Amino acid sequence: MPWIISNGKSYVEIIGNNQMITTAYIDRAHTFNNKKTAEKYCSLLPKAMKNLKAEEFQRFHSHHPMPERNTGDRPAEGGAGD
């Protein structure tokens, strides 16, 4: 079962050089193969991110719907001529 690191509002995404950042989008969250690895990464989080915890993805996802992304279908606010 996959695991993610989250606080219910933010998720951990791992980018180049194993740098961990937070994202609001669950589809960008890094998934871990097991709880032990997710907990190890939790222990490496900087102090400002210590409110994030390892959670089982399947159980978490069923209780927290994925936020909608702005896909560019709507016009940008404050366009030319405003």
C-alpha positions as a printed Julia matrix, in Angstrom:
82×3 Matrix{Float64}:
   0.0    0.0     0.0
   1.48   3.42   -0.91
   2.14   6.1     1.72
   2.27   9.89    1.46
   3.36  12.68    3.81
   0.57  15.14    4.56
  -1.22  17.27    7.14
  -4.57  17.14    5.34
  -3.99  20.38    3.43
  -0.44  20.08    2.09
   1.52  17.17    0.67
   5.24  16.55    0.27
   6.61  16.54   -3.25
  10.21  15.48   -3.87
  12.02  17.37   -6.6
  15.6   17.31   -7.9
  18.41  16.4    -5.49
  15.85  14.85   -3.09
  14.61  18.31   -2.08
  11.25  18.15   -0.3
   8.68  20.9    -0.9
   4.99  21.18   -0.07
   2.23  21.21   -2.65
  -1.54  21.65   -2.43
  -2.1   18.99   -5.11
  -2.3   15.36   -4.09
  -1.43  14.23   -7.62
   2.01  15.83   -7.16
   2.59  14.19   -3.76
   5.46  11.72   -3.58
   4.28   8.2    -2.8
   6.41   5.85   -0.74
   6.29   2.07   -1.04
   6.22   1.47    2.7
   5.52   3.22    5.98
   9.08   2.92    7.28
  10.49   4.89    4.33
   7.78   7.56    4.64
   8.51   7.93    8.36
  12.24   8.22    7.63
  11.53  11.11    5.26
   9.28  12.68    7.92
  12.21  12.66   10.31
  14.26  14.58    7.72
  11.69  17.36    7.27
  12.77  20.87    8.28
  11.26  22.32   11.46
   8.68  24.38    9.52
   7.28  21.17    7.98
   7.16  19.02   11.14
   3.33  19.17   11.23
   3.28  16.74    8.27
   2.89  13.01    8.99
   3.08   9.77    7.01
  -0.38   8.51    6.06
  -1.59   5.52    4.1
  -2.56   6.89    0.67
  -5.7    4.79    0.09
  -7.23   5.62    3.47
  -6.18   9.28    3.29
  -7.45   9.79   -0.27
 -10.9    8.43    0.56
 -11.34  11.05    3.33
  -9.81  14.04    1.53
 -11.03  14.84   -2.0
  -8.46  16.08   -4.47
  -8.53  19.9    -4.89
  -9.35  21.15   -8.36
  -6.52  22.61  -10.37
  -6.93  25.69  -12.53
  -6.46  24.16  -15.98
  -6.48  27.45  -17.81
 -10.08  27.07  -19.0
 -11.13  30.21  -17.15
  -9.79  33.62  -18.22
  -7.14  35.12  -15.96
  -8.29  37.84  -13.61
  -7.13  41.41  -14.22
  -6.57  40.98  -17.94
  -5.71  43.75  -20.37
  -8.08  46.69  -20.35
  -9.11  46.28  -16.68
